[in-house]
């Protein structure tokens, strides 16, 4: 995890320095969530175990949420390099698969949700579409990809949604994770 933190810090400082001379107006750089809130969310949304059955249940929950909201998204759940669940809603674009690949690459590289990195870079004055040291053809700092973390083991995979604005993709994943993990429910 220290490697991820060092990489994220270097990425953050490099992004801020690279764009300091040509930073967009402050109003265009607002972040939608605090980094502390996103880190707390990541600490909270962890599994005791994760396997194919868990992925199928989580995937079904995501599909149900997307259907009920009439959201034309594509979603994917991976454990390592293995796709355990994938689904494209009616109306979803074939381009979503590439967005999923790029968002997943970022999560695997940083150890944080893609929305965390998006906010981290934006709050430092950087451009989330021009991350120094990363080829943006292979990485995307837009919301929607989330690390699957098993307590005591660390990150074992990703769950990703693509097709909505990044904050909405992120919110859809978080809502499904909270439902699946029974977080926020009254006893």
N, C-alpha and C positions, 0 to 999 in steps of 0.2 A: 504494500500500500504506500510505503514511503516513496517508491519509484514513481508511482502515479502522482503523488503530491508534488514531487520535485518537477516532473514533466509539466504538470498543470501550471505551476508557478512560473517556470521558464516560458511556457507558451503565453501566459498572461502578460508577463513583462515584455516579451518580444512583440506581441500584438499591439500593446499600448505604445511602445516606442516606434513601431513601424507606421502607426497612423497618427502620431501626435502632431505632425506637421500639417496633415490634411484631415483632421478630425471633423466629422459632420457636426452640424449644430446640436447643442445639448438636447433639444426637444426630440430629435430623431434617435437619441441614444438611450432613452428610458428603458429600464428593465422591468419586467412584469413581476418578478419574485426576488426576494432577498436570497443571498447565497446561504445565509444561516438557515432559513426556512427550507431550502432545497437540500442542504446537508442533513437536517433533522429528518426530512422525509426519507432520504436514502437510508439513514440509520433505522428508521421505523419499518420500512418495507422490505423486510428480510424473511427468508423462508427457514423452517427447521429442516426441511428436506426438499429436494426438487428432482423429479423424474418425468418420464413420458406421460404418466397419468396426470401429474400436476400440470404439465404443459397443456394437455388436452382440456382440462377443466378451466384453466386460465384463458386459453384460446376461445373456448365456447363462451365464456363470460364477456370477453372482448367483442366477439361477433354479436352477441345479444345486445350489448350496449350500443354498438354501431348501428345495428338494425333499428333499435327503438328510436334512435336519434336521426335516422335516415342519412347516415354519414357514409359517403363512397370511399372508404379507406381500404388499404391493404395492410395486413398485419402478419407478423412473423415472430415465432418464438424459437430461439436457438439454445442449445446446450453445447458450449464450445463451438465447433464448426458444423455440428449436426442440426439441421432444421427439424424440429419436433412438431411444429404446427405452422401452417401458413393458410391464409384465406384472403381473397379479394372480394370485396362487396360489389354488387352490381353498380356500374358506373365508375369504378376505380380505374385509374390510368395505369397503363403498363409501365410508365416512368416511376411509379411508386417503388418498384423492386430495386431500382438503382439508388433511390433515396434511402431505402432501408439498409442497403449494403453500406452506404457511406456513413449513415448515422451509427450503425453497429461498429464500424471501424473506429469511430471516434470514442465510443463507450469503451471498447476494448483497449484503446490506447490510453485513455485518461482515468478509467475506473469510475467515472461519474456519468450521470445521465447527460444526454446531449443537450438538454435544456439548461443544465447547470453550467456546462461549458459556454453555451450561448450567452447566458447572463453574466458569467465571470468575465468574458472578453468584452462584452458591451459595457459593463460597469467600469472596466479599466480604461475605457476610451478606445478600444480596438474594434476592428471590423470582423464580425463572426464569419464572413465569407472570404476572408484572406488571412488564414492563420499561418504565421511564419513557420517554416519547417514542415508543413503538411501540404500535400498536393490536394487541392480541393476537388479534384476529380475522384479522389478516394475517401474523402472525409467531408462530413457536413455537420456544422454546429447549429443545427435547428432542432427544436424539441421533438420528442417522439420515441427516442431509444432510451431504454432503461436497463441498468445492470440487474441481473438476477443474482442475488447474493444469498448464500446459505450460511447461516450462523456457524462459526467455527471452521468453515472451509473457504470463505471468500466468494468472489465472483465466479459463477459457473456458466453464465450465459447472458442472453439479452432478450428482452421483449420490446418489439418495435411496432409503431403505427406510423403510417404515412398517408397523406392525402388532404390534411387540414392545415391551417396555419400552425406553426410549431408549438405555440402555447396550448392550442386545442388538442394536438396529437399527444402532448405530454399529459394533459389533464385526463384524456381518455385512458391512457395507460395507468396513471396513478389511481383513478377511480376503480378500475378493474382489479388492480393489485390490492387496494384497500378492501374491496368486497371479498376477494378470494382469501385474504389473510384475516378477515373479520376484524379489521381495525376501524374504530370509530363507532362500533355497534354498542348498543346498551345491553347489559346482561339480562 
